[in-house]
Amino acid sequence: MEQSIKDLAVKYDFVWDRLSENERAAVMEMGEDYKRFIDAGKTERLCTREIVRCAREQGFADLNDVDSLRPGDKVYSVNRGKGVVLAVIGSDEVAQGVSIVGSHIDSPRLDIKQNPLYEEGGMALFKTHYYGGVRKYQWVARPLALCGVVVRRDGSVLDICIGDGPEDPVFYISDLLPHLAADQNKKTLADGVAGEDLNAVAGTIPVGEREDKHRFKLAVLKLLHDKYGMTEEDFVSAELELVPAGNARDVGFDRASIAAYGHDDRVCAYTSMRALFDITSCKKTAVALFVDKEEVGSNGSTGMHSRNFANVLGRMIELQRGACSGFDVDRALARSALLSSDVAAAFDPNYPSVADVRNTAYLGKGVTLVKYTGSRGKSGSNDASAEFLGEVRKCLNDAGVVWQTSELGKVDQGGGGTIAYILANCDMDVVDIGVPVLSMHAPFEVVSKADVYMTVRAYLAFYHSR
């Protein structure tokens, strides 16, 4: 009797306690693969290219190049180089609904302004504009890489990625030395470094004669022209980002965790991609959706608010039926289900006061179900239904997936959001589920390899269950 009473209480296990020796080896092997993925995809453009590269290796074809779709076909569609849809066609028609795991591939960073280059104090510097929810003080006094594209005057497109190669220079934003920081120390963390002070050193050697003006700025422009054929006006039609330099690294003596830039949300992009590649067969068409702009509201042509995904869905219906109406797309969306594949905030033992310890995620306890996000009174939240949570919970339990539940900190502590509510507005069942992350939105974040492994298993179980 006593044992059966104890079984009534929920108990969330650590993944490591549930793994065989062979599974532990598989966890570590997947960790190495994930590190390669995240190192290759430091921006939304680079991540898109890496996803497409991996998909093509798995036999996926460009949706634009096919003239019909049959069960088992594998296709992809790229949105302006900054988003992707992958699909494995199921035995049911696409019009009957699809199974979606959706993540975002943009991360907080520093964008180079459109008129960025200036000089002061014997230095040429880049003006930046931070993107997403950054803590500005974390971005100073660290090596940064410059990545992105430049569309030159003649319309040619130039790819730039400087700072991650072993011989590459890096970029740097200065901070005050402690000896002169008395006034800065009186400010809050939020105000200690101003957004307009996040200016990166681009060069310190002048050109021309001593009496010439703008010698340091012109020196950088000359270097850019000599190497890349750029002029200053080309910055207007450029998307250049400063991101942390350096590769992903194992954490701890046991190497069980990974520190890297951009776990939020590329760890969920990786896990959904891996799960899709492992599908053996599916009734509903399985979709892995990768979108941009989540960190700034999901707006624009590459964000989740765009009609791009609906258009891709319509194209797949058209290839199967020969025609497709707007109603067909709307009905297909309503018959679909989405796992909003976004990270959760992991419990931090250095800052326990912000978490409700009974409703927080822990590193190493598996994939995390998040019923609602939002802030304070669940404002802006999807708040998944009990029925859909029950379906997902049964799916995970039946597949032996180690999982947990959480919310984003204590009530009234703060809040956040994902793409969940956007597709829920399409009359779709949606719930957030993803990998717990320590130090979310920091230049380097931490995840557990065990959670990465279990998240792949969770997404694969979802695909196979519908």
C-alpha positions as a printed Julia matrix, in Angstrom:
466×3 Matrix{Float64}:
  0.0    0.0     0.0
  2.81   2.41    0.94
  4.61   1.81   -2.36
  1.49   2.41   -4.44
  0.82   5.69   -2.6
  4.34   6.87   -3.41
  3.77   6.07   -7.05
  0.97   8.64   -7.12
  3.47  11.51   -6.84
  5.22  12.83   -9.92
  8.98  12.37  -10.09
 11.16  13.95  -12.76
 14.31  11.91  -13.3
 17.75  12.96  -14.42
 18.36  11.64  -17.91
 21.72  10.15  -16.95
 20.04   7.84  -14.44
 17.9    6.34  -17.2
 20.6    5.75  -19.81
 22.47   2.57  -20.65
 26.18   2.7   -21.41
 25.44   2.56  -25.14
 22.95   5.42  -24.81
 25.49   7.49  -22.88
 27.92   7.02  -25.76
 25.18   8.07  -28.2
 24.56  11.22  -26.13
 28.22  12.2   -26.36
 28.36  11.45  -30.08
 25.3   13.61  -30.7
 26.9   16.37  -28.65
 29.86  16.45  -31.02
 27.54  16.61  -34.03
 25.56  19.43  -32.45
 28.73  21.42  -31.74
 29.67  21.21  -35.41
 26.19  22.39  -36.36
 26.08  25.4   -34.05
 29.63  26.47  -34.96
 28.63  26.46  -38.63
 25.4   28.41  -38.06
 26.2   31.51  -36.02
 23.72  33.72  -37.86
 20.28  33.06  -39.31
 21.79  33.07  -42.83
 24.6   30.69  -41.94
 22.2   28.44  -40.03
 19.89  28.31  -43.05
 22.77  27.25  -45.25
 23.83  24.56  -42.79
 20.3   23.16  -42.51
 19.99  23.04  -46.31
 23.42  21.43  -46.63
 22.46  18.74  -44.12
 19.06  18.24  -45.77
 20.55  17.79  -49.22
 22.91  15.17  -47.77
 19.79  13.36  -46.53
 18.23  13.38  -49.99
 15.91  16.4   -49.66
 15.04  18.22  -52.89
 14.15  21.87  -53.43
 10.36  22.21  -53.52
 10.72  24.5   -56.53
 12.32  21.66  -58.51
  9.62  18.99  -58.04
  6.41  18.57  -60.02
  4.58  16.14  -57.74
  4.66  14.84  -54.16
  4.26  11.24  -53.0
  4.49   9.61  -49.56
  8.1    9.4   -48.46
  9.27  12.35  -50.59
 11.59  14.79  -48.82
 11.56  18.46  -49.78
 12.77  21.85  -48.54
 11.93  25.49  -49.22
 14.16  28.44  -48.36
 12.75  31.85  -47.41
 15.07  34.67  -48.53
 18.15  32.9   -47.19
 17.0   33.35  -43.59
 14.43  30.62  -43.0
 13.68  27.06  -44.11
 10.84  24.57  -44.27
 11.76  20.86  -44.36
  9.08  18.25  -44.98
  8.79  14.47  -45.17
  5.56  13.69  -47.03
  3.2   11.38  -45.15
  0.6    8.89  -46.34
 -2.21  11.39  -45.66
 -2.63  14.34  -48.0
 -1.04  17.58  -46.8
 -4.52  19.11  -46.96
 -5.49  16.83  -44.03
 -3.01  18.64  -41.78
  0.66  18.26  -40.92
  2.81  17.69  -37.83
  5.08  20.67  -37.25
  8.08  21.25  -35.01
  8.88  24.96  -35.31
 11.96  26.8   -34.06
 13.64  30.14  -34.71
 17.21  30.52  -35.92
 17.91  34.16  -35.04
 19.72  35.0   -31.79
 20.54  38.2   -29.85
 23.5   40.0   -31.38
 24.89  43.38  -32.43
 23.96  44.62  -35.92
 26.24  47.01  -37.81
 24.38  50.26  -38.57
 23.78  51.43  -42.14
 26.22  54.33  -41.81
 28.55  52.75  -39.28
 32.14  53.81  -39.88
 33.67  56.77  -38.06
 36.91  57.68  -36.32
 37.8   59.11  -32.95
 40.89  59.12  -30.76
 43.1   57.43  -33.32
 40.67  54.59  -33.96
 38.24  53.64  -36.69
 35.04  52.23  -35.17
 31.75  50.63  -36.19
 28.46  51.91  -34.77
 26.13  49.05  -33.8
 22.48  48.53  -32.91
 21.75  45.63  -30.59
 19.22  43.05  -31.76
 16.9   41.27  -29.36
 17.05  41.04  -25.58
 20.73  41.52  -24.85
 22.29  42.5   -21.54
 24.59  45.14  -22.99
 27.35  44.88  -20.4
 27.96  41.26  -21.48
 29.05  42.33  -24.97
 32.05  44.48  -24.05
 35.68  43.37  -23.65
 35.25  40.12  -25.55
 36.34  38.93  -29.02
 33.65  39.31  -31.67
 33.29  37.96  -35.19
 31.76  39.86  -38.12
 29.37  37.84  -40.29
 26.82  38.69  -42.95
 26.29  39.82  -46.52
 26.97  42.97  -48.5
 25.16  43.79  -51.73
 27.57  45.97  -53.68
 26.77  48.82  -56.06
 26.72  46.5   -59.06
 24.26  44.13  -57.38
 26.78  41.39  -56.62
 26.47  39.73  -53.22
 29.48  39.41  -50.94
 29.61  36.97  -48.03
 31.69  38.07  -45.06
 32.7   36.02  -42.04
 35.73  37.3   -40.14
 36.79  36.32  -36.64
 36.34  32.56  -36.29
 39.25  31.37  -38.41
 42.49  30.57  -36.54
 44.33  33.39  -38.32
 41.42  35.86  -38.42
 41.41  39.18  -36.59
 38.52  39.79  -34.21
 36.52  42.9   -33.33
 36.35  44.45  -29.89
 34.16  46.8   -27.85
 36.03  48.47  -25.0
 34.94  48.79  -21.38
 36.11  51.07  -18.61
 38.99  49.97  -16.44
 38.0   49.59  -12.76
 40.35  52.44  -11.78
 38.17  54.94  -13.7
 34.75  53.33  -13.28
 33.55  55.1   -10.13
 30.66  56.83  -11.92
 29.8   53.74  -13.97
 29.71  51.61  -10.82
 26.88  53.76   -9.46
 24.64  52.83  -12.37
 22.4   49.79  -12.66
 23.48  46.84  -14.78
 20.97  47.93  -17.42
 22.45  51.45  -17.6
 26.12  50.69  -17.05
 26.75  50.34  -20.8
 24.61  52.43  -23.16
 23.45  51.1   -26.52
 25.16  53.94  -28.37
 28.44  53.08  -26.63
 28.63  49.59  -28.16
 31.12  50.73  -30.8
 33.57  48.15  -32.14
 37.2   48.8   -33.02
 37.71  48.28  -36.76
 41.25  49.6   -37.22
 44.02  51.78  -35.74
 46.52  52.43  -38.59
 46.06  55.72  -40.53
 46.7   56.44  -44.2
 47.76  59.6   -46.0
 49.5   62.65  -44.58
 49.33  63.79  -40.95
 47.25  66.85  -41.81
 44.63  64.84  -43.74
 41.2   64.31  -42.18
 39.54  60.93  -41.5
 42.83  59.07  -41.94
 41.78  56.09  -39.78
 38.34  55.74  -41.34
 39.79  56.01  -44.85
 42.36  53.33  -43.99
 39.59  50.87  -43.17
 37.67  51.83  -46.31
 40.81  51.24  -48.37
 41.25  47.79  -46.82
 37.63  46.93  -47.53
 37.91  48.13  -51.12
 41.2   46.34  -51.77
 39.97  43.02  -50.36
 36.22  43.06  -51.02
 35.63  45.75  -53.65
 33.46  47.68  -51.18
 32.77  51.38  -50.89
 31.22  53.15  -47.9
 27.82  53.35  -49.61
 27.71  49.54  -49.74
 26.99  49.47  -45.99
 23.5   50.75  -46.82
 22.68  47.46  -48.56
 24.43  45.2   -46.06
 23.37  42.92  -43.23
 26.4   42.55  -41.0
 26.3   41.14  -37.48
 28.78  41.02  -34.63
 28.57  37.69  -32.81
 30.86  36.11  -30.2
 34.04  34.7   -31.71
 35.09  31.16  -30.88
 33.69  27.67  -31.08
 31.38  25.66  -28.84
 33.15  24.06  -25.88
 32.42  21.24  -23.48
 31.76  22.28  -19.87
 32.91  20.52  -16.71
 35.27  17.64  -15.97
 32.66  15.2   -17.31
 32.08  17.15  -20.55
 28.34  16.66  -20.07
 27.33  20.19  -21.06
 28.07  22.55  -23.96
 28.78  26.29  -23.84
 28.15  28.12  -27.11
 26.65  31.22  -28.65
 23.09  30.88  -29.93
 21.68  27.82  -28.14
 18.53  29.99  -28.06
 17.15  28.74  -30.34
 19.49  26.85  -32.62
 19.66  23.91  -30.22
 15.96  23.38  -30.98
 16.61  23.87  -34.68
 19.23  21.12  -34.54
 17.09  18.71  -32.54
 14.04  19.14  -34.8
 16.21  18.7   -37.89
 17.8   15.53  -36.48
 14.39  14.13  -35.54
 13.03  14.76  -39.04
 16.02  12.98  -40.58
 15.33   9.92  -38.38
 11.72   9.46  -39.5
 11.03   5.99  -40.86
  7.45   6.63  -41.98
  4.62   8.96  -41.02
  0.89   9.28  -41.54
  0.77  13.06  -41.31
  3.38  14.96  -43.3
  6.2   15.86  -40.91
  7.47  19.43  -41.06
 10.47  21.08  -39.44
 10.0   24.85  -39.6
 12.86  27.31  -39.07
 12.03  31.03  -38.93
 13.77  34.34  -38.37
 12.99  37.47  -36.31
 11.54  35.75  -33.22
 13.81  37.76  -30.94
 12.26  41.01  -32.2
  8.59  40.05  -32.49
  8.47  37.59  -35.43
  7.56  40.36  -37.89
  8.73  40.89  -41.46
  8.89  38.6   -44.47
 11.13  36.07  -42.7
  9.34  36.05  -39.34
  6.54  33.72  -38.23
  3.92  36.42  -38.92
  4.84  36.18  -42.62
  2.61  34.24  -45.01
  5.65  32.28  -46.2
  4.79  29.04  -44.4
  1.18  29.19  -45.54
  2.41  29.67  -49.11
  4.74  26.66  -48.83
  1.89  24.58  -47.44
 -0.32  25.73  -50.31
  2.33  24.75  -52.84
  2.53  21.24  -51.37
 -1.26  20.89  -51.52
 -1.21  22.1   -55.11
  1.43  19.52  -56.06
 -0.76  16.77  -54.62
 -4.19  17.95  -55.78
 -3.41  20.01  -58.86
 -5.01  23.1   -57.32
 -5.2   24.85  -53.97
 -7.44  27.58  -52.56
 -6.94  29.84  -49.58
 -9.58  27.81  -47.76
 -7.58  24.62  -48.39
 -4.56  26.19  -46.69
 -6.57  27.51  -43.74
 -8.22  24.14  -43.22
 -4.86  22.33  -43.45
 -3.45  24.66  -40.77
 -6.44  24.05  -38.52
 -5.97  20.29  -38.88
 -2.27  20.54  -37.99
 -0.46  20.49  -34.66
  2.7   22.31  -33.62
  5.42  21.72  -31.09
  6.79  25.23  -30.64
 10.4   24.22  -30.37
 11.94  26.87  -28.17
 14.29  26.76  -25.21
 13.3   27.03  -21.56
 15.08  28.86  -18.76
 17.1   26.37  -16.7
 17.36  26.66  -12.91
 20.51  28.57  -11.96
 21.88  27.72   -8.49
 23.68  31.08   -8.44
 20.36  32.92   -8.78
 17.7   30.67   -7.18
 15.45  33.51   -6.03
 13.99  34.19   -9.5
 12.65  30.65   -9.96
  9.71  28.74   -8.59
 11.67  25.57   -7.82
  8.54  23.42   -8.22
  7.88  24.79  -11.69
 11.28  25.32  -13.24
 13.43  23.35  -15.68
 16.68  21.71  -14.61
 19.71  20.86  -16.72
 19.84  17.13  -17.29
 16.19  16.34  -16.59
 15.19  16.11  -20.22
 13.05  18.0   -22.69
 10.81  20.65  -21.1
  7.08  21.14  -21.63
  6.01  24.76  -21.14
  2.23  25.15  -21.0
  2.36  28.94  -21.14
  4.91  31.72  -21.47
  3.87  35.38  -21.53
  4.37  37.69  -18.57
  2.61  38.36  -15.29
 -1.04  37.42  -15.98
  0.05  35.14  -18.88
 -0.07  38.18  -21.17
  0.82  37.29  -24.75
  0.73  33.56  -24.01
 -0.58  30.66  -26.08
 -1.48  28.67  -22.91
 -1.83  25.18  -24.38
 -5.01  23.19  -23.77
 -5.17  20.31  -21.3
 -6.29  18.02  -24.11
 -3.25  18.71  -26.3
 -0.9   18.53  -23.34
 -2.42  15.16  -22.53
 -1.78  13.98  -26.07
  1.84  15.13  -26.01
  2.44  13.76  -22.52
  1.14  10.31  -23.55
  3.3   10.43  -26.67
  6.43  11.13  -24.6
  5.64   8.52  -21.96
  4.88   5.83  -24.54
  8.24   6.52  -26.21
 10.19   6.42  -22.93
 11.26  10.05  -23.26
 12.57  11.75  -20.1
 10.69  15.03  -19.76
  9.85  17.78  -17.27
  7.66  20.87  -17.07
  8.48  24.5   -16.35
  7.52  28.13  -16.66
  9.67  31.23  -17.12
 10.52  32.24  -13.57
  8.31  33.33  -10.71
  5.0   35.06  -11.32
  5.64  38.84  -11.7
  9.39  38.22  -12.07
  9.43  38.81  -15.81
  8.37  36.83  -18.84
  8.91  36.09  -22.49
  7.35  34.56  -25.56
  7.8   32.24  -28.54
  6.2   31.66  -31.93
  3.53  29.46  -30.3
  0.71  32.01  -30.22
  1.11  32.91  -33.9
  0.29  29.47  -35.23
 -2.24  28.91  -32.46
 -4.08  31.87  -34.0
 -4.46  29.69  -37.11
 -6.83  27.43  -35.12
 -4.02  24.96  -34.41
 -3.11  22.96  -31.3
  0.24  24.25  -30.04
  2.5   23.77  -27.03
  6.05  24.96  -26.25
  8.6   22.2   -25.72
 12.37  22.45  -25.89
 15.8   22.3   -24.3
 16.57  23.97  -20.92
 19.27  26.65  -21.26
 21.46  28.22  -18.59
 22.29  31.95  -19.01
 19.8   32.42  -21.85
 20.59  35.39  -24.14
 24.16  35.66  -22.86
 26.94  35.64  -25.47
 27.68  32.09  -24.31
 24.87  29.87  -23.03
 24.95  26.33  -21.62
 22.89  23.21  -22.39
 23.12  19.59  -21.27
 24.0   17.01  -23.9
 21.5   14.66  -22.26
 18.69  17.17  -22.81
 19.69  17.59  -26.46
 19.48  13.82  -26.91
 16.08  13.55  -25.22
 14.68  16.45  -27.22
 15.51  14.68  -30.48
 13.71  11.6   -29.16
 10.71  13.71  -28.11
 10.29  15.35  -31.52
 10.71  12.03  -33.31
  8.03  10.45  -31.08
  5.68  13.33  -31.95
  6.24  12.87  -35.67
  5.64   9.12  -35.46
  2.54   9.46  -33.26
  0.32  11.34  -35.71
